Amino acid sequence: MDLIDGNVIESPKMGLPLEFIATRLLLVCGWVRVHDWVKTKSDLMMVARFGVAIYWMTWSAPAAWAGSLEVIIFGMVLILMAKVHCVETATNGKLITVLSIDGGGIRGIKPATILALLEFQLQELDGKDARIADYFDVVAGTSTGGLVTAMITAPDENNRPIYAAKDIVPFYMEHGPKIFPQKWGIWGSIVKTIRRLIGPKYNGKYLRKLLREKLGDTRLNETLTNVVIPTFDVQRLQPTIFSTFEAEVCPCYNAQLSDICISTSAAPTYFPAYYFKNKDADGSDQEFNLIDGGVAANNPMLVAISQVTKQVFRQNPEIFPVSPMDYGHFLMISIGTGAPEETKQYNAKMASKWGIFGWLLHNGSNPIIDVFTQASGDMVDEHISVFLQAVHCQGNYLRIQDDSLSGDEALVDVATTENMMKLQEIGENLLEKPVSRVNLKTGLSEPIGSGQTNAQALKRFAKLLSEEKKQRESTK
């Protein structure tokens, strides 16, 4: 560095020393070097652009701006961190892949339709034996999503999933009318209404028997990949999360999948709450008094991310060594079961006249449950969208949801052949709609500018999942 009379040479424009410029450039280079972010030519160009920007800012700014520039430069470094992380995760073989399936009763036909396409796309890439459980580190599901989660992750006698994704829609078509038996005629409607006022609308016996037959004695730790299924304990008044991770730490959570699925499906006013016991590490009984996890986390994506983050803190060797907040290493697909079209189902004029019965029952639906489940799901979607947009990792997250339902298709228990066929059709049509994202100003889901359809986005994610699996296998 040149000196004149013992002083550092300064820019004639601003008075900031070259030493200031050099140290700030070294800051960026140091972060990049320490974290080994530069993997490709495009990464190198990004770092170079940031370096030029910092040099220009410090060279042309007044000396009085030095304090503000510290903040700006630090922010630029954080942006660089997020940008490069998201660039590298596409091919580094160390992604954390997460699939999340919302709750929604018979509307589970829609995510089942979408999963059938995703599995077909994976089979086109890797062969007919490819299954969704082979590609995701975590599969999370609430209520009907929990049932789908169990179906695609529980092992058969050959240690393969008991259901292929293409078989889930036929499962709903066959068993839906028996899980949600429809009452016909005026007398049937009267009986149904009275029943809902004094107890659950359905006794749940068929669903419980069916799940025990299909899942047998399979326990949570036997699933083919990590599973996360939320429930809610009415005795403790807090969520109870059943996850493969927690089952390894606390044996009481290593329950039978059938018990967990019955619990997460026990929607208030629709099915009875469910009680069961499981052994703890010391041999004592742990009691569970559970209802549908949708009252706390109808969209379980955030619960799944939280479970993974816990494993990062615990340094679980199954989870790649990443920062707890490094969303750039997550590849996430979240599938909803649909939502009523805005303003079409309820409004303040209606709700202002409701008492206890009005909030519990209105035109065949349950407003209070609809509000809880819809609100919790929307909050999760908005939180994840905000965070990923803030760190520029939107491309790592795909949310497929339809918010234009009306009539019977918006209800969770209309299991007529006509309505189930309609739900399947809605799922197929949704695949041809453009990818949407939450508008942070309005809170509504809007198509993004790329014009890519959900089917095209799924194909892109299928390719990433296939590449990720192959990279892992090549390093074993």
C-alpha positions as CSV (number, residue, x, y, z in Angstrom):
1,M,0.0,0.0,0.0
2,D,1.4,3.4,-1.0
3,L,2.0,6.0,1.8
4,I,2.4,9.8,1.5
5,D,3.8,11.4,4.6
6,G,2.9,8.3,6.6
7,N,-0.8,8.5,5.6
8,V,-2.9,6.0,3.7
9,I,-3.8,7.1,0.1
10,E,-7.5,7.9,0.0
11,S,-9.9,8.2,-2.9
12,P,-10.2,11.8,-4.1
13,K,-14.0,11.4,-4.2
14,M,-14.8,10.1,-0.8
15,G,-12.0,9.8,1.7
16,L,-12.4,6.1,2.5
17,P,-9.0,4.5,2.7
18,L,-8.0,1.7,0.3
19,E,-7.5,-0.4,3.4
20,F,-11.3,-0.2,4.0
21,I,-11.9,-1.4,0.5
22,A,-9.4,-4.2,0.7
23,T,-10.7,-5.5,4.0
24,R,-14.3,-5.6,2.8
25,L,-13.3,-7.4,-0.4
26,L,-11.4,-9.9,1.8
27,L,-14.5,-10.3,3.9
28,V,-16.5,-11.6,0.9
29,C,-13.6,-13.7,-0.4
30,G,-13.1,-15.1,3.1
31,W,-16.7,-16.2,3.5
32,V,-16.6,-17.8,0.1
33,R,-13.4,-19.6,0.8
34,V,-14.3,-20.9,4.2
35,H,-17.7,-22.2,3.1
36,D,-16.4,-23.5,-0.2
37,W,-19.3,-22.0,-2.1
38,V,-17.8,-21.5,-5.6
39,K,-18.6,-24.7,-7.5
40,T,-19.3,-23.5,-11.0
41,K,-18.4,-20.7,-13.4
42,S,-21.7,-19.0,-12.7
43,D,-20.9,-19.0,-9.0
44,L,-17.5,-17.4,-9.7
45,M,-19.2,-14.7,-11.8
46,M,-21.6,-14.0,-9.0
47,V,-18.8,-13.5,-6.5
48,A,-17.0,-11.3,-8.9
49,R,-20.0,-9.1,-9.4
50,F,-20.4,-8.7,-5.6
51,G,-16.8,-7.8,-5.3
52,V,-17.1,-5.1,-8.0
53,A,-20.2,-3.8,-6.4
54,I,-18.6,-3.5,-3.0
55,Y,-15.5,-1.9,-4.5
56,W,-17.6,0.7,-6.4
57,M,-19.7,1.5,-3.3
58,T,-16.7,2.0,-1.0
59,W,-14.8,4.0,-3.7
60,S,-17.5,6.4,-4.6
61,A,-19.2,6.9,-1.2
62,P,-18.5,9.7,1.3
63,A,-16.4,8.7,4.3
64,A,-19.4,9.5,6.6
65,W,-21.1,6.5,5.0
66,A,-18.7,3.9,6.4
67,G,-21.0,2.7,9.2
68,S,-23.9,2.2,6.9
69,L,-21.7,0.4,4.4
70,E,-20.8,-2.1,7.0
71,V,-24.5,-3.1,7.3
72,I,-25.0,-3.0,3.5
73,I,-21.9,-5.2,2.8
74,F,-22.9,-7.7,5.5
75,G,-26.4,-7.9,3.9
76,M,-24.8,-8.5,0.5
77,V,-22.7,-11.3,2.0
78,L,-25.9,-12.9,3.4
79,I,-27.6,-12.7,0.0
80,L,-24.5,-14.2,-1.6
81,M,-24.7,-17.1,1.0
82,A,-28.4,-17.8,0.1
83,K,-27.9,-17.4,-3.7
84,V,-24.9,-19.7,-4.0
85,H,-26.3,-22.3,-1.6
86,C,-29.4,-22.6,-3.8
87,V,-27.3,-22.8,-7.0
88,E,-25.2,-25.6,-5.6
89,T,-28.0,-27.7,-4.1
90,A,-29.3,-28.9,-7.5
91,T,-26.4,-31.3,-8.0
92,N,-24.4,-31.8,-4.8
93,G,-26.0,-35.0,-3.6
94,K,-26.7,-33.6,-0.2
95,L,-30.2,-32.3,-0.4
96,I,-32.8,-32.9,2.3
97,T,-35.9,-33.9,0.3
98,V,-39.3,-33.4,2.0
99,L,-42.8,-34.3,0.8
100,S,-45.8,-32.9,2.6
101,I,-49.5,-33.8,2.2
102,D,-52.3,-31.8,3.7
103,G,-55.4,-33.0,5.5
104,G,-58.9,-32.8,3.9
105,G,-60.9,-36.0,4.2
106,I,-62.2,-37.4,0.9
107,R,-60.4,-34.5,-0.9
108,G,-57.3,-36.6,-0.4
109,I,-58.1,-37.9,-3.9
110,K,-56.5,-34.7,-5.3
111,P,-53.0,-35.1,-3.8
112,A,-53.3,-38.9,-4.6
113,T,-53.8,-37.9,-8.3
114,I,-50.8,-35.6,-8.2
115,L,-48.6,-38.2,-6.5
116,A,-49.5,-40.7,-9.1
117,L,-48.1,-38.4,-11.8
118,L,-44.9,-37.7,-9.7
119,E,-44.3,-41.5,-9.3
120,F,-44.9,-42.1,-13.0
121,Q,-42.3,-39.4,-13.9
122,L,-39.8,-41.0,-11.5
123,Q,-40.5,-44.4,-13.1
124,E,-39.8,-42.9,-16.6
125,L,-36.4,-41.8,-15.3
126,D,-35.4,-44.8,-13.1
127,G,-37.6,-47.8,-14.1
128,K,-40.9,-49.2,-13.2
129,D,-39.9,-50.2,-9.6
130,A,-39.3,-46.6,-8.5
131,R,-41.5,-45.5,-5.6
132,I,-41.9,-42.2,-3.9
133,A,-40.5,-43.4,-0.6
134,D,-37.2,-44.1,-2.4
135,Y,-36.6,-40.4,-3.1
136,F,-37.7,-38.5,0.0
137,D,-35.9,-38.2,3.3
138,V,-39.1,-37.2,5.0
139,V,-42.7,-37.7,4.1
140,A,-45.2,-35.8,6.3
141,G,-49.0,-36.0,6.3
142,T,-51.9,-34.8,8.4
143,S,-55.3,-36.5,8.6
144,T,-56.1,-38.0,5.1
145,G,-52.5,-36.9,4.2
146,G,-51.3,-39.1,7.1
147,L,-53.2,-42.1,5.6
148,V,-51.5,-41.5,2.2
149,T,-48.1,-41.1,4.0
150,A,-48.6,-44.5,5.6
151,M,-49.7,-46.1,2.4
152,I,-46.6,-45.1,0.4
153,T,-44.1,-45.7,3.2
154,A,-45.3,-48.8,5.1
155,P,-43.4,-51.9,3.9
156,D,-44.9,-55.1,2.5
157,E,-43.3,-58.6,2.8
158,N,-40.8,-57.6,0.2
159,N,-39.8,-54.4,2.0
160,R,-41.5,-52.3,-0.7
161,P,-44.4,-49.8,-0.2
162,I,-47.7,-51.5,0.4
163,Y,-49.3,-49.1,-2.1
164,A,-48.0,-47.6,-5.3
165,A,-49.1,-44.0,-5.8
166,K,-51.3,-45.0,-8.7
167,D,-53.3,-47.3,-6.4
168,I,-54.3,-44.6,-3.9
169,V,-57.2,-43.1,-5.9
170,P,-58.8,-46.5,-6.4
171,F,-58.4,-47.0,-2.6
172,Y,-60.4,-43.9,-2.0
173,M,-63.0,-44.9,-4.6
174,E,-63.5,-48.3,-3.0
175,H,-63.4,-47.4,0.7
176,G,-64.5,-43.7,0.7
177,P,-68.3,-44.5,0.7
178,K,-67.9,-46.9,3.6
179,I,-65.7,-44.5,5.6
180,F,-68.2,-41.6,4.9
181,P,-71.5,-43.4,4.5
182,Q,-74.1,-41.1,2.8
183,K,-77.6,-40.7,4.3
184,W,-80.2,-40.2,1.6
185,G,-83.6,-38.6,1.8
186,I,-85.2,-36.2,4.3
187,W,-85.2,-38.8,7.1
188,G,-81.5,-39.5,6.5
189,S,-80.7,-35.8,6.7
190,I,-82.6,-35.4,10.0
191,V,-80.8,-38.4,11.6
192,K,-77.4,-37.1,10.4
193,T,-78.1,-33.6,11.8
194,I,-79.2,-34.9,15.2
195,R,-76.3,-37.2,15.3
196,R,-73.8,-34.4,14.7
197,L,-75.3,-32.4,17.6
198,I,-75.0,-35.1,20.2
199,G,-71.9,-37.0,18.9
200,P,-69.6,-37.7,16.0
201,K,-71.1,-37.8,12.6
202,Y,-69.5,-41.1,11.8
203,N,-68.6,-43.9,14.3
204,G,-65.3,-44.6,12.6
205,K,-65.5,-48.4,13.0
206,Y,-65.0,-49.1,9.3
207,L,-62.0,-46.8,9.1
208,R,-60.3,-48.3,12.2
209,K,-60.9,-51.9,11.0
210,L,-59.6,-51.0,7.5
211,L,-56.4,-49.4,8.8
212,R,-55.6,-52.3,11.1
213,E,-56.1,-54.7,8.2
214,K,-53.9,-52.8,5.8
215,L,-51.1,-51.7,8.2
216,G,-51.1,-54.7,10.5
217,D,-48.5,-54.5,13.3
218,T,-46.2,-52.2,11.4
219,R,-44.6,-49.6,13.7
220,L,-43.3,-46.1,13.0
221,N,-39.7,-47.1,13.0
222,E,-40.3,-49.7,10.3
223,T,-41.3,-47.3,7.6
224,L,-39.2,-47.2,4.4
225,T,-38.3,-43.5,5.0
226,N,-38.7,-41.0,7.8
227,V,-42.3,-40.2,8.5
228,V,-43.9,-37.2,10.3
229,I,-47.6,-37.3,11.3
230,P,-49.1,-34.6,13.5
231,T,-51.9,-35.3,16.0
232,F,-53.4,-33.3,18.9
233,D,-53.7,-34.5,22.5
234,V,-56.9,-33.2,24.0
235,Q,-55.9,-34.1,27.5
236,R,-52.6,-32.1,27.3
237,L,-54.0,-29.6,24.9
238,Q,-50.9,-29.6,22.8
239,P,-49.8,-31.2,19.5
240,T,-48.3,-34.7,19.6
241,I,-45.9,-35.3,16.7
242,F,-45.3,-38.8,15.7
243,S,-42.0,-39.0,13.7
244,T,-39.5,-41.7,12.9
245,F,-36.9,-39.4,14.4
246,E,-38.6,-39.1,17.8
247,A,-39.4,-42.8,17.8
248,E,-35.7,-43.5,17.9
249,V,-35.2,-41.3,20.9
250,C,-38.4,-42.0,22.9
251,P,-39.9,-45.5,22.5
252,C,-43.4,-44.3,23.5
253,Y,-43.7,-42.6,20.1
254,N,-42.9,-45.8,18.3
255,A,-46.5,-46.6,18.0
256,Q,-48.3,-48.8,15.5
257,L,-49.0,-47.0,12.2
258,S,-52.6,-48.0,12.4
259,D,-53.0,-46.2,15.8
260,I,-51.2,-43.1,14.5
261,C,-53.4,-42.9,11.4
262,I,-56.6,-43.4,13.3
263,S,-55.6,-40.6,15.6
264,T,-54.6,-38.1,12.9
265,S,-57.9,-38.8,11.1
266,A,-60.1,-38.3,14.2
267,A,-61.5,-34.9,13.0
268,P,-63.7,-33.3,15.7
269,T,-67.5,-33.7,15.1
270,Y,-66.7,-36.2,12.2
271,F,-65.0,-39.1,14.0
272,P,-64.5,-40.0,17.7
273,A,-61.3,-39.1,19.5
274,Y,-58.9,-42.0,19.8
275,Y,-57.2,-43.4,22.9
276,F,-54.3,-45.8,23.0
277,K,-51.3,-46.7,25.2
278,N,-47.7,-47.4,24.2
279,K,-44.7,-48.5,26.3
280,D,-42.0,-46.0,27.3
281,A,-38.3,-46.8,27.8
282,D,-38.8,-47.8,31.4
283,G,-41.7,-50.1,30.5
284,S,-44.4,-47.8,31.8
285,D,-47.5,-47.0,29.8
286,Q,-47.7,-43.7,28.0
287,E,-51.3,-42.7,27.3
288,F,-52.4,-40.8,24.3
289,N,-55.8,-39.0,23.9
290,L,-55.8,-37.8,20.3
291,I,-57.7,-36.0,17.6
292,D,-57.0,-34.9,14.1
293,G,-53.6,-33.2,13.7
294,G,-55.3,-30.7,11.3
295,V,-56.4,-28.6,14.2
296,A,-52.8,-27.6,14.8
297,A,-51.0,-28.4,11.5
298,N,-53.2,-29.2,8.5
299,N,-50.3,-28.4,6.3
300,P,-47.5,-30.4,8.0
301,M,-44.5,-29.0,6.0
302,L,-43.3,-26.7,8.8
303,V,-43.6,-29.6,11.3
304,A,-41.4,-31.7,8.9
305,I,-38.8,-28.9,8.6
306,S,-38.8,-28.5,12.4
307,Q,-38.2,-32.2,12.9
308,V,-35.3,-32.1,10.4
309,T,-33.8,-29.0,12.2
310,K,-33.9,-30.9,15.5
311,Q,-31.9,-33.7,13.9
312,V,-29.3,-31.1,12.7
313,F,-28.9,-29.8,16.3
314,R,-28.6,-33.4,17.5
315,Q,-26.1,-34.1,14.8
316,N,-28.0,-37.1,13.5
317,P,-25.7,-38.9,11.0
318,E,-28.8,-39.6,8.7
319,I,-29.1,-35.9,8.1
320,F,-26.4,-34.2,6.1
321,P,-24.2,-31.7,8.0
322,V,-26.0,-28.5,7.2
323,S,-26.8,-25.3,9.1
324,P,-30.2,-25.4,10.9
325,M,-31.4,-22.5,8.9
326,D,-29.9,-23.4,5.6
327,Y,-33.1,-23.7,3.5
328,G,-30.9,-23.9,0.4
329,H,-30.4,-27.5,1.1
330,F,-34.1,-28.4,1.3
331,L,-36.0,-29.6,-1.7
332,M,-39.7,-29.5,-0.8
333,I,-43.0,-30.5,-2.4
334,S,-46.2,-29.6,-0.6
335,I,-49.6,-30.8,-1.9
336,G,-52.9,-29.5,-0.6
337,T,-56.3,-31.0,-0.7
338,G,-58.0,-27.8,-1.9
339,A,-59.8,-24.9,-0.3
340,P,-63.2,-23.2,-0.9
341,E,-63.3,-20.3,-3.4
342,E,-62.7,-17.0,-1.6
343,T,-65.9,-15.4,-0.2
344,K,-68.1,-18.3,-1.5
345,Q,-68.5,-20.4,1.6
346,Y,-68.9,-18.1,4.6
347,N,-69.1,-14.4,5.3
348,A,-69.5,-12.0,8.3
349,K,-73.2,-11.6,7.7
350,M,-73.7,-15.3,8.2
351,A,-71.3,-15.7,11.0
352,S,-72.7,-12.7,13.0
353,K,-75.9,-14.8,13.6
354,W,-74.2,-18.0,14.6
355,G,-74.2,-19.4,18.1
356,I,-72.7,-22.7,19.2
357,F,-74.7,-24.8,16.8
358,G,-74.2,-22.4,13.9
359,W,-70.4,-22.6,14.3
360,L,-70.6,-26.4,14.5
361,L,-73.0,-27.0,11.6
362,H,-73.9,-24.9,8.5
363,N,-75.2,-26.3,5.2
364,G,-73.6,-29.7,5.9
365,S,-70.1,-28.3,6.8
366,N,-68.4,-27.4,10.1
367,P,-67.3,-23.8,10.1
368,I,-65.2,-23.8,13.2
369,I,-63.2,-26.8,12.0
370,D,-62.9,-25.4,8.5
371,V,-61.6,-22.1,9.9
372,F,-59.0,-23.8,12.1
373,T,-57.6,-26.1,9.5
374,Q,-57.6,-23.6,6.7
375,A,-56.0,-20.9,8.8
376,S,-53.2,-23.2,10.0
377,G,-52.5,-24.4,6.5
378,D,-52.4,-20.9,5.0
379,M,-50.1,-19.6,7.7
380,V,-47.6,-22.4,7.0
381,D,-47.7,-21.7,3.3
382,E,-47.2,-18.0,3.8
383,H,-44.4,-18.4,6.3
384,I,-42.4,-20.8,4.0
385,S,-43.1,-18.6,1.0
386,V,-41.9,-15.4,2.9
387,F,-38.7,-17.1,4.1
388,L,-37.8,-18.7,0.8
389,Q,-38.4,-15.5,-1.1
390,A,-36.2,-13.7,1.4
391,V,-33.3,-16.0,0.9
392,H,-34.0,-16.4,-2.9
393,C,-34.6,-20.1,-2.7
394,Q,-38.2,-20.2,-4.1
395,G,-37.1,-22.7,-6.7
396,N,-36.5,-25.3,-4.0
397,Y,-40.2,-25.3,-3.0
398,L,-43.3,-26.4,-4.9
399,R,-46.7,-25.9,-3.5
400,I,-49.6,-27.4,-5.4
401,Q,-53.0,-26.2,-4.1
402,D,-56.4,-25.4,-5.6
403,D,-58.4,-22.6,-3.9
404,S,-61.4,-22.5,-6.1
405,L,-63.6,-25.3,-4.7
406,S,-67.4,-24.9,-4.3
407,G,-70.4,-27.0,-3.4
408,D,-69.9,-30.7,-2.5
409,E,-66.3,-30.7,-3.7
410,A,-65.4,-28.3,-1.0
411,L,-66.7,-30.6,1.8
412,V,-64.5,-33.2,3.4
413,D,-67.0,-36.1,3.6
414,V,-69.1,-36.2,0.4
415,A,-68.0,-39.7,-0.8
416,T,-70.5,-40.2,-3.6
417,T,-69.2,-41.6,-6.8
418,E,-70.1,-38.4,-8.6
419,N,-68.1,-36.2,-6.2
420,M,-65.1,-38.5,-6.0
421,M,-64.9,-38.6,-9.8
422,K,-65.1,-34.8,-9.8
423,L,-62.3,-34.5,-7.2
424,Q,-60.1,-36.7,-9.4
425,E,-60.9,-34.5,-12.4
426,I,-60.0,-31.4,-10.4
427,G,-56.7,-32.9,-9.4
428,E,-55.9,-33.7,-13.1
429,N,-56.9,-30.2,-14.2
430,L,-54.8,-28.7,-11.4
431,L,-51.7,-30.3,-13.0
432,E,-52.3,-28.2,-16.1
433,K,-52.7,-24.9,-14.2
434,P,-49.7,-22.6,-13.8
435,V,-47.5,-22.9,-10.7
436,S,-48.7,-20.4,-8.1
437,R,-47.1,-18.7,-5.1
438,V,-48.4,-16.7,-2.2
439,N,-48.5,-13.0,-2.9
440,L,-47.0,-11.5,0.2
441,K,-49.1,-8.3,-0.1
442,T,-52.5,-9.9,-0.5
443,G,-51.9,-13.3,1.1
444,L,-53.5,-15.0,-1.9
445,S,-52.1,-17.6,-4.2
446,E,-51.2,-16.2,-7.6
447,P,-49.6,-17.7,-10.8
448,I,-45.9,-16.9,-11.0
449,G,-44.4,-15.3,-14.1
450,S,-42.7,-18.3,-15.6
451,G,-45.9,-19.8,-17.0
452,Q,-44.8,-23.2,-16.0
453,T,-47.6,-25.7,-15.2
454,N,-47.7,-27.8,-12.1
455,A,-47.1,-30.9,-14.2
456,Q,-44.0,-29.3,-15.7
457,A,-42.8,-28.3,-12.3
458,L,-43.3,-31.8,-11.0
459,K,-41.2,-33.1,-13.9
460,R,-38.4,-30.8,-13.0
461,F,-38.6,-31.9,-9.4
462,A,-38.7,-35.5,-10.4
463,K,-35.5,-35.0,-12.4
464,L,-33.8,-33.3,-9.3
465,L,-35.0,-36.2,-7.1
466,S,-33.6,-38.8,-9.5
467,E,-30.3,-37.0,-9.8
468,E,-30.0,-36.7,-6.0
469,K,-30.7,-40.4,-5.5
470,K,-28.1,-41.3,-8.1
471,Q,-25.5,-39.0,-6.6
472,R,-26.0,-40.5,-3.2
473,E,-25.7,-44.1,-4.5
474,S,-22.5,-43.2,-6.4
475,T,-20.8,-42.0,-3.2
476,K,-21.7,-45.1,-1.1
